[in-house]
Amino acid sequence: MNNDMLPVPKHLKRILKLTGDSNSEFEVTGKIVCDCGSEKFTLRLVGDDSDYQKHRVIKVAQEGDNYFLIVKVKCNDCGREHLIFDNDHHGWNGFVCGGDSRDLPRPAAKDWACDKCQKTDHALTVIIHSRGQEDFIKEGEDEFDPEDWAEAFAWITIKTVCGSCGETNDEWISYETM
């Protein structure tokens, strides 16, 4: 399949290395790999992890009247930081609707430690779900450039694997963006 027909948002094109052979216009899976080649990251999060021990999922954080879910990674080898997801800028609501908190300063992210061993060395797999290019064009009503269809994805799932103890969470982030 032509890579232009895969729902990889522009901000991830350079660092999302596709895995598997089932990638399509409606779903794509890949590992996050830094420009230096490393797959070891410290996760940087703006989100609600207060219920994590019970449900093992990160939720949107409320700060005043605003809601944030931001995931960044900092390469443990070269120190470069990469933005993986910001609910006010990415996905359908962020890209098409423009998130409610889009123009506000972003809250400070905190490092995420493995809940089992408390280490911060993680590998990430990202799955992007899309309703496809045709749906974006139809719903966009000529408001958006058809080339930007991959920016308006419907769902993002982020899987983490601790580099120290191997603890895995297949849905550390599982977030509908519509």
Backbone bond lengths (Angstrom), bond angles and torsions (degrees), N, CA, C in turn:
res aa  C-N    CA-C-N  psi(-1)  N-CA   C-N-CA  omega(-1)  CA-C   N-CA-C  phi
1 M - - - 1.450 - - 1.527 108.89 -
2 N 1.303 115.99 142.05 1.455 123.57 176.46 1.531 108.78 -61.91
3 N 1.342 117.24 129.16 1.466 120.82 -178.81 1.521 112.81 -61.87
4 D 1.336 118.25 -21.85 1.469 120.67 176.52 1.525 111.09 -70.07
5 M 1.313 117.55 -15.22 1.463 121.72 179.42 1.527 111.56 -98.84
6 L 1.314 117.01 12.93 1.454 121.00 175.79 1.532 108.69 -103.23
7 P 1.338 117.51 141.07 1.467 120.41 -175.78 1.530 114.17 -80.08
8 V 1.339 115.78 59.20 1.461 120.33 178.35 1.531 107.83 -99.22
9 P 1.327 117.73 113.46 1.465 120.38 178.58 1.528 111.20 -61.18
10 K 1.320 115.85 150.91 1.471 121.49 -176.12 1.527 112.58 -54.88
11 H 1.329 117.48 -39.92 1.469 119.02 -175.86 1.531 112.78 -70.13
12 L 1.345 117.24 -12.11 1.469 120.57 179.35 1.533 113.18 -107.91
13 K 1.312 118.46 -9.89 1.475 121.23 -173.85 1.530 112.91 -52.63
14 R 1.308 117.46 -40.86 1.461 121.14 -175.77 1.532 112.84 -75.37
15 I 1.339 117.66 -29.82 1.468 119.71 -171.53 1.528 114.59 -112.01
16 L 1.332 118.44 -7.76 1.463 120.97 177.92 1.523 108.43 -93.91
17 K 1.321 115.94 106.46 1.467 122.04 -179.21 1.528 107.79 -95.58
18 L 1.325 115.87 113.60 1.454 121.46 -172.90 1.523 111.64 -62.10
19 T 1.326 114.75 141.87 1.457 121.92 177.42 1.522 108.36 -126.10
20 G 1.310 116.21 157.17 1.463 120.43 178.00 1.512 111.74 72.73
21 D 1.320 114.82 174.14 1.464 119.93 -178.47 1.526 112.13 -119.11
22 S 1.327 117.28 12.71 1.464 120.07 -178.19 1.529 112.54 -101.56
23 N 1.339 117.65 13.47 1.455 120.28 179.10 1.522 110.06 -66.52
24 S 1.331 115.17 140.13 1.462 120.50 -177.81 1.523 109.19 -148.44
25 E 1.312 115.97 -177.44 1.457 122.45 176.92 1.536 111.29 -61.77
26 F 1.327 116.88 -19.38 1.458 121.01 -173.94 1.532 114.33 -105.64
27 E 1.321 117.19 -14.67 1.464 120.50 178.88 1.515 109.60 -159.52
28 V 1.326 114.98 136.59 1.455 120.17 176.88 1.531 108.43 -137.47
29 T 1.332 115.55 141.12 1.458 122.28 -179.45 1.518 108.83 -126.16
30 G 1.344 115.34 137.62 1.448 118.90 177.26 1.516 111.94 -159.95
31 K 1.331 114.54 163.83 1.467 122.14 175.73 1.521 107.90 -92.63
32 I 1.318 115.56 147.30 1.462 120.32 172.75 1.529 107.63 -84.52
33 V 1.330 115.22 124.16 1.465 122.00 -179.49 1.526 107.60 -130.98
34 C 1.323 115.97 123.76 1.466 121.72 179.75 1.532 109.81 -65.24
35 D 1.324 115.27 160.13 1.464 120.88 176.23 1.526 111.69 -57.07
36 C 1.340 117.13 -27.44 1.468 120.88 -179.96 1.535 111.87 -80.84
37 G 1.341 116.88 -6.42 1.462 121.14 179.58 1.519 114.80 99.29
38 S 1.311 117.48 -7.89 1.460 121.33 -177.79 1.530 111.83 -76.85
39 E 1.314 115.16 148.68 1.465 122.32 174.35 1.523 110.82 -117.18
40 K 1.335 116.77 17.01 1.466 122.72 -178.68 1.523 109.00 -107.02
41 F 1.335 115.46 120.82 1.460 119.92 -174.65 1.523 112.30 -135.86
42 T 1.334 114.09 152.40 1.452 121.41 164.41 1.523 105.47 -94.36
43 L 1.319 116.24 124.54 1.461 120.49 179.02 1.516 108.47 -78.68
44 R 1.330 116.71 135.08 1.463 123.43 178.44 1.520 106.03 -118.28
45 L 1.325 117.65 122.99 1.458 121.99 -168.03 1.516 113.22 -129.55
46 V 1.336 114.59 137.14 1.462 122.09 162.05 1.525 103.28 -117.70
47 G 1.308 116.54 104.36 1.458 122.08 -176.79 1.516 109.59 -173.42
48 D 1.304 115.21 172.04 1.460 121.44 -179.18 1.519 109.06 -98.05
49 D 1.327 115.79 110.94 1.466 120.72 178.67 1.525 111.70 -110.26
50 S 1.338 116.91 16.32 1.465 121.23 -174.86 1.526 112.90 -63.21
51 D 1.321 117.67 -26.99 1.463 122.39 -179.16 1.529 112.04 -104.86
52 Y 1.333 116.58 11.63 1.459 120.28 -171.55 1.527 113.45 -59.69
53 Q 1.309 117.76 -43.17 1.468 120.45 -177.99 1.528 111.61 -58.40
54 K 1.320 116.77 -33.16 1.462 121.04 -178.00 1.536 112.62 -85.61
55 H 1.332 116.88 -45.41 1.469 120.31 -171.89 1.532 114.39 -108.54
56 R 1.340 117.40 -12.75 1.467 123.09 178.54 1.523 113.97 55.68
57 V 1.338 115.59 39.48 1.460 120.26 174.95 1.525 108.26 -144.34
58 I 1.304 115.13 145.92 1.458 122.21 177.62 1.528 107.53 -89.88
59 K 1.324 115.99 137.73 1.463 120.70 179.08 1.525 109.99 -114.25
60 V 1.312 115.07 171.22 1.461 121.54 177.01 1.526 108.94 -66.56
61 A 1.334 116.16 137.21 1.464 121.52 178.91 1.522 109.53 -93.48
62 Q 1.321 115.60 138.09 1.455 120.53 175.79 1.524 108.48 -101.10
63 E 1.320 115.78 129.04 1.459 122.37 174.14 1.516 106.51 -128.22
64 G 1.330 116.55 104.60 1.460 120.84 -174.02 1.516 109.18 65.29
65 D 1.323 116.77 -126.01 1.468 121.73 178.35 1.516 112.11 -95.30
66 N 1.321 118.19 11.03 1.459 121.80 -174.70 1.524 110.87 -116.73
67 Y 1.325 114.17 154.21 1.460 121.40 -177.09 1.520 109.62 -125.18
68 F 1.335 115.99 134.73 1.453 121.25 -176.50 1.526 111.10 -133.93
69 L 1.318 115.48 141.69 1.458 123.07 167.08 1.524 105.58 -143.65
70 I 1.317 115.55 106.80 1.463 121.96 -176.14 1.522 108.45 -130.74
71 V 1.329 115.53 130.75 1.462 121.17 176.90 1.522 108.15 -124.57
72 K 1.315 114.83 123.24 1.459 122.39 173.78 1.517 106.63 -123.63
73 V 1.313 115.58 160.65 1.462 120.15 171.91 1.521 108.44 -130.34
74 K 1.325 114.58 145.02 1.458 121.09 174.96 1.520 106.93 -116.50
75 C 1.317 115.76 121.33 1.465 120.63 -178.40 1.524 109.89 -61.60
76 N 1.323 116.12 129.17 1.460 120.81 -179.74 1.526 112.16 -77.50
77 D 1.343 117.58 -10.21 1.468 119.84 178.39 1.530 112.22 -96.68
78 C 1.342 117.93 -48.64 1.469 119.88 -175.17 1.530 113.72 -110.12
79 G 1.336 117.70 -11.26 1.461 121.11 177.79 1.518 115.51 85.29
80 R 1.317 118.09 -1.68 1.468 121.01 -179.48 1.525 110.14 -68.53
81 E 1.337 116.52 140.48 1.458 121.64 179.13 1.524 109.85 -103.98
82 H 1.336 115.66 140.17 1.467 122.34 179.31 1.517 108.74 -129.23
83 L 1.322 116.65 134.60 1.458 121.79 174.37 1.522 108.42 -84.52
84 I 1.321 116.37 125.97 1.460 121.59 179.24 1.528 110.62 -98.78
85 F 1.339 116.86 -43.50 1.465 119.63 -177.86 1.522 110.53 -157.50
86 D 1.333 115.31 138.33 1.470 123.24 171.42 1.525 106.01 -138.67
87 N 1.332 116.75 115.03 1.467 120.20 -173.41 1.525 113.70 -60.58
88 D 1.322 118.64 -18.62 1.464 120.46 178.70 1.525 113.08 -87.57
89 H 1.327 117.77 -7.66 1.460 120.77 -177.99 1.524 113.59 -125.94
90 H 1.310 117.87 -22.79 1.466 121.15 -172.58 1.519 111.55 -116.49
91 G 1.313 115.13 156.08 1.459 120.91 -178.93 1.522 110.25 79.00
92 W 1.329 115.84 179.26 1.460 121.18 -174.79 1.531 112.06 -57.57
93 N 1.324 116.83 -54.72 1.469 118.78 -176.98 1.522 112.31 -64.32
94 G 1.303 117.39 -40.16 1.458 120.33 -179.15 1.514 112.84 -70.82
95 F 1.333 117.11 -44.94 1.460 120.91 -175.90 1.527 112.21 -81.76
96 V 1.317 116.87 -50.44 1.466 121.08 -175.40 1.528 111.17 -78.65
97 C 1.312 116.92 -49.79 1.473 121.10 -175.58 1.522 112.53 -86.93
98 G 1.314 117.17 -20.44 1.471 120.55 -175.45 1.506 108.99 69.14
99 G 1.305 117.38 102.11 1.461 122.24 -175.65 1.519 113.28 -50.30
100 D 1.317 115.69 149.56 1.464 122.24 -177.41 1.518 113.05 -58.72
101 S 1.315 117.39 -29.79 1.470 121.49 -176.13 1.526 111.55 -106.13
102 R 1.314 116.38 15.88 1.460 122.71 -172.77 1.533 113.87 -52.12
103 D 1.317 117.67 -43.29 1.464 120.98 -174.43 1.532 113.79 -91.11
104 L 1.314 116.66 0.41 1.464 120.03 179.05 1.525 110.66 -82.36
105 P 1.324 116.96 153.62 1.467 118.58 173.08 1.529 109.15 -59.70
106 R 1.320 116.66 141.95 1.460 121.62 -179.94 1.532 108.86 -76.10
107 P 1.323 117.17 135.45 1.474 119.77 175.92 1.531 110.21 -63.70
108 A 1.301 116.02 156.67 1.465 121.21 178.28 1.526 109.91 -65.93
109 A 1.305 115.63 134.55 1.462 121.26 176.81 1.523 108.96 -84.55
110 K 1.340 115.38 150.52 1.467 119.47 176.35 1.522 108.73 -116.98
111 D 1.312 115.64 151.16 1.461 120.35 178.67 1.519 109.48 -68.20
112 W 1.335 115.17 141.42 1.453 121.58 178.05 1.526 108.35 -101.24
113 A 1.310 116.52 129.45 1.463 121.50 177.48 1.525 109.04 -109.30
114 C 1.304 116.29 147.28 1.461 122.22 176.36 1.530 108.82 -56.48
115 D 1.313 117.01 133.13 1.463 119.69 -178.78 1.528 112.06 -72.24
116 K 1.325 117.18 -14.26 1.459 120.42 -179.62 1.533 112.45 -92.41
117 C 1.354 117.21 -46.57 1.470 119.67 -174.91 1.531 113.73 -117.38
118 Q 1.321 117.18 -5.26 1.476 124.05 178.39 1.534 114.38 67.25
119 K 1.323 117.95 16.68 1.471 121.78 176.08 1.535 108.67 -88.43
120 T 1.334 116.24 161.24 1.467 120.33 -175.61 1.527 113.77 -113.08
121 D 1.302 118.13 14.41 1.466 122.53 -179.24 1.533 109.12 -92.77
122 H 1.354 116.72 111.10 1.461 120.47 -177.02 1.524 112.06 -132.90
123 A 1.317 115.28 153.17 1.465 123.31 168.18 1.521 106.32 -109.14
124 L 1.338 116.30 148.63 1.462 120.79 -178.27 1.517 111.94 -125.92
125 T 1.323 114.36 141.54 1.455 122.37 168.12 1.525 105.89 -119.26
126 V 1.325 116.14 133.95 1.456 121.26 -179.19 1.522 108.78 -117.51
127 I 1.330 115.20 134.66 1.465 121.64 175.62 1.520 106.95 -119.02
128 I 1.330 115.55 124.17 1.458 122.12 178.53 1.526 107.35 -109.44
129 H 1.338 115.89 126.86 1.460 122.05 177.43 1.526 108.13 -107.98
130 S 1.318 116.57 136.32 1.454 121.66 -177.56 1.516 110.74 -132.72
131 R 1.311 115.62 156.12 1.467 120.44 173.70 1.521 110.50 -91.82
132 G 1.312 116.66 1.02 1.454 122.14 173.82 1.521 114.05 96.07
133 Q 1.330 113.72 162.62 1.457 120.90 -177.06 1.524 112.19 -64.77
134 E 1.315 117.17 -42.19 1.469 120.40 -178.50 1.532 111.40 -61.29
135 D 1.321 117.04 -42.03 1.461 120.98 178.59 1.532 110.76 -62.80
136 F 1.334 116.90 -42.02 1.464 120.76 178.95 1.527 110.88 -61.58
137 I 1.316 116.15 -44.95 1.469 120.09 -178.98 1.520 110.24 -64.67
138 K 1.326 116.44 -43.19 1.470 120.78 -179.90 1.529 111.03 -64.56
139 E 1.324 117.06 -47.23 1.466 121.62 -177.72 1.530 112.41 -73.88
140 G 1.333 116.89 -28.19 1.455 120.84 -177.22 1.511 114.33 -73.18
141 E 1.327 116.86 -15.62 1.470 122.36 177.14 1.522 111.93 45.84
142 D 1.316 116.97 50.02 1.463 123.70 177.29 1.524 114.04 62.11
143 E 1.317 117.85 10.89 1.460 122.19 179.84 1.523 111.93 -76.87
144 F 1.335 116.27 -26.95 1.462 121.66 -173.67 1.514 110.29 -124.30
145 D 1.311 115.01 156.90 1.450 121.88 175.20 1.534 108.09 -69.62
146 P 1.319 118.37 125.30 1.476 120.09 -179.97 1.529 113.42 -55.50
147 E 1.331 117.76 -24.77 1.462 121.91 178.22 1.533 112.18 -66.10
148 D 1.327 117.24 -18.44 1.462 121.62 -177.61 1.526 113.40 -91.00
149 W 1.315 117.44 12.80 1.464 120.83 -174.55 1.530 113.06 -57.18
150 A 1.327 118.37 -34.56 1.476 120.98 -176.65 1.528 111.91 -70.01
151 E 1.328 117.94 -17.63 1.465 121.44 178.85 1.527 111.27 -71.01
152 A 1.329 116.64 -24.80 1.473 122.54 -173.81 1.527 111.59 -99.09
153 F 1.315 117.27 45.79 1.464 120.51 -178.70 1.528 110.99 -66.71
154 A 1.328 115.88 160.30 1.468 122.20 -172.64 1.527 113.92 -93.61
155 W 1.319 116.99 -27.19 1.464 120.26 -174.02 1.512 108.67 -155.75
156 I 1.334 115.93 147.12 1.462 121.13 172.91 1.527 108.62 -130.55
157 T 1.321 114.87 136.08 1.463 121.87 175.01 1.520 107.07 -124.30
158 I 1.326 116.17 132.50 1.460 120.66 177.24 1.517 108.36 -121.41
159 K 1.320 114.49 120.94 1.469 122.65 178.11 1.522 107.73 -99.89
160 T 1.336 116.82 135.35 1.460 121.21 177.57 1.521 110.59 -116.73
161 V 1.324 114.82 146.88 1.463 122.25 172.93 1.520 106.62 -133.19
162 C 1.321 116.09 122.19 1.460 121.07 178.94 1.528 109.02 -69.91
163 G 1.329 115.37 128.65 1.461 120.58 179.46 1.517 113.37 -75.17
164 S 1.324 116.85 -13.20 1.461 120.49 -178.92 1.521 112.61 -93.80
165 C 1.343 116.77 -50.56 1.461 119.21 -174.97 1.532 113.66 -113.35
166 G 1.339 117.83 -8.21 1.460 120.60 178.46 1.517 114.67 85.40
167 E 1.340 117.98 0.82 1.469 121.14 178.08 1.528 109.36 -55.06
168 T 1.336 116.07 129.37 1.459 122.33 -175.94 1.518 110.18 -118.48
169 N 1.310 116.03 139.48 1.462 121.56 171.63 1.525 106.90 -131.49
170 D 1.330 116.35 110.25 1.466 122.04 -176.88 1.517 113.36 -71.82
171 E 1.323 118.10 -15.25 1.466 121.52 -179.27 1.527 110.78 -138.94
172 W 1.335 116.59 49.99 1.458 120.45 177.71 1.525 109.00 -55.52
173 I 1.319 115.52 -44.96 1.470 122.54 168.48 1.512 105.75 -120.59
174 S 1.312 116.50 128.79 1.468 122.82 172.80 1.522 104.88 -140.96
175 Y 1.341 115.08 100.52 1.467 119.12 -165.84 1.524 111.53 -134.61
176 E 1.319 115.00 122.73 1.462 120.85 174.55 1.517 108.20 -81.01
177 T 1.305 117.01 128.16 1.461 121.11 -176.26 1.524 113.15 -99.09
178 M 1.296 117.95 8.90 1.478 120.70 -177.71 1.513 111.04 -109.75
